[in-house]
Amino acid sequence: MPAPPLDGILLITGASSGIGAEFARILAGSARALVLVARRRERLDALAAELTAARPGLAVHVRAVDLSDVASIFPLLDEIEATIGPIDVVVNNAGFGDMDLIERAAWPKLQQMIAVNVAALTALTWRLVPGMVKRGRGGILLMSSGYGLTWTPAAATYVGTKYFVSGFSESLRAELGGTGVVVTQVCPGPVATEFEAVAGFPAGLVVPGFLQISARTCAEQAVRGFARNRALVIPGWRSWLIVTAGRLTPDWLLRIAYLGVGRLLRRRIA
């Protein structure tokens, strides 16, 4: 089986914090060059300084780009390939969530989430795959979610974006079979990152700490599975149990389990 060329030029989106920053720290040990993409330039610069201090000689390039502006992606990739070289591996990590009842959600936030979670991820992949296929080697790591494999109330749009990523990943992997390009999707459960602060939770609900794994653990297990050409990685044994239980539970039973949840949340919020 082919392995992703983790010794090449690697592009990581959403690299300024959380799982993306941990991907950068882990992959810095093997990469010839890293291209770190995110909105917050100061965080990218600090991470780049940390990585080059730990491994002198490593080429780390930062690009401060808002991926919700999908039109900026193709000029960005043209510039990267012209000045740095062809991308061997893309880690499609950028994304965020929105956890609330649909009527309480702000449309600008939902629109931005769809742009980043779906459109940007697709555009990056579409643009980079032809070169990988032509060279006969490459890697695409896609960050989905446990909610890409099951569903929950109070997160309808976010769940929809992650269903897209999971379906896209599986179809893409089948398409690219025999080309030398590795496709792996990662479907984590709760991870201790900025996700909750950005997504919010209805009625003050929070994810218990014992159910969360660290961003480092998530990234380590994702990279390990990617290097082994696994189709799907669910980091953390607790998350694996929760996500697998959701996948194996028939939809009719989930509908019964979630019956009245929306009504209950509305009462708690009122």
Protein Blocks (a to p, Z undefined) as FASTA:
>chain_A
ZZddfkbccddehklgcjllmmmmmmmmmmmbdcdddfblmlmmmmmmmmmmmmghiacd
dddddfklmmlmmmmmmmmmmmnopcfbdcdfbccdddddfklpcfklmmmmmmmmmmmm
mmmmmmmmmmmmmnopacddddddfklmbccehilmmmmmmmmmmmmmmmmmmmmgonlp
acddddddddddfklmmnopghhiacdfklpccfklmmmmmmmmmmnopabdcehjklmm
mmmmmmmpcfklmmmmmgoklmmmmmmmZZ
